[in-house]
Amino acid sequence: MSSDLIYAVLVAEVALQRGDYAAAFEYFLRAAELAREPRLAERAVRSALNAKRSTAARRALELWTELEPDAPKAHQLAAFLALEAGDEEQALAALERVIELAGVPGQGYLQAAQILGRLPDPADRLRVMRTLVETLDAEDDADAQFALATLAAAADNDAAAMELAERAAELRPGWREPRLFLVRLLVRRERIEQAQTRLDRYLAEAPADRELMLMKAQLHMDAEEPEQALAVFDELLEEDPERPDVLMAAAVLALETRELDKARDHLEALQRLEQRPHDVAFLLGQVEEQAGNHDDALAYYAQVRGQNRTSAQVRIASLYAEEGKIERARELLQQLRDRSPGQAVTLYLIEAELLRAQELDRRALEVYDEALEEHPDNADLLYARAMLAVAMDDVAMLERDLRRILVDDPDHVDALNALGYTLADRTDRLDAALAFIERALQLRPEDPAILDSMGWVLYRKGQPESAEDYLRRALAHGFDAEIAAHLGEVLWSLGRREEAREVWGHALDEAPEHEYLLRVLNRFRFSHTDR
């Protein structure tokens, strides 16, 4: 431990603490040369990389590999630096050493594929990996073929990816990873039926493979088949009733499908296993809230800490509001705003919505006014107040708030559409309404709400034939009672009253309590008996 060595190390450490990576490199390299110590050489390499000095990093790397020839990290960095410099020959030599020195059998090829991910062109990554596999004569190596498959998929070469993954699976019978990869690849490409067929085949070969079973459950969820997914979870839990990941997934799905008893059972099992206590408490609160057990829900929500704490407190406020404890709910939301000022806008919006749900529109308006005093140009607050204004039949306030949004963001699609629709529906300023809706439609041409607005303004301008086309396009995106009400009215005006009755009748079946629909039908004196 010479004085020169001690000095070099101390200066390097101080430079590192100050973020002076260039100086840290110089002194770590000097210390490594004096001490012949590979760890100091490694620190010199990393300091040079942080300083974005590739040439300096390669200089330190030469010393590191000289001092520690079999250091896997050194060869990984050598490959990275060679690729960055465009030296493919040197990169291939370094990648060969990466594969040779991999600590876990088979991991070397995947590490090589990850390093090649540094190349900007996915096709180049695949080409270099193919060269590496050929050089190592690894055409019959399952790991090599699987690594190639991952790079082929990244290059959008699905045919090659599937062929290579299937080859990997053939070379190592029973290996799960390439099978899961193939199924996931098909799912990503939205070839769901093929993914299900392939997975069923794999499960026939390995019926006890739990990871494949989990994939099957996921496919059912993606296909919106919750009952089948829950059946798979039940099967998995029958074999292993204390598997936390399955219990949690099954509980969440059961909650979403309102199978509350099943969700509760799974969550209580997680409680006994002492797994993810705060997540479990939050979900149990949701279970009891949906079941109407408010006291139990409040008790669970009160236990929640961590990332779901604010959401749990919001649910508590919502329950207080439903029970008529409005001031208590508002006090809690104010406390949350004081603790989390960064979430103040969201919490103001929640408070106003709670009041609106209790038909306290005037008090909700006061909340928006207070919030906008603190955040005068916030688009979310302005838009929410505008929506309340139209519900209170205050078109002037709606127009004022939406125009304030459009001053800062002329392409705010929702503001354009809301202003255009309201002017078309509540005023005679139809040309102005049309201009706003046309701009919204240019920005979002297939949005059903905007198509509905266009249909409605055209109807109000005396163009029912053109209006019908837009309204039918809007309904093609999915049923909506208000759009159906509009289409029925347009058809009625065109003298096609049987078609109008059919549209309205279907809308009544789907949404028998929809307020706007009922107002329209009352205006035309239409009921189910008129069908």
Disulfide bonds with the S-S distance in Angstrom:
none
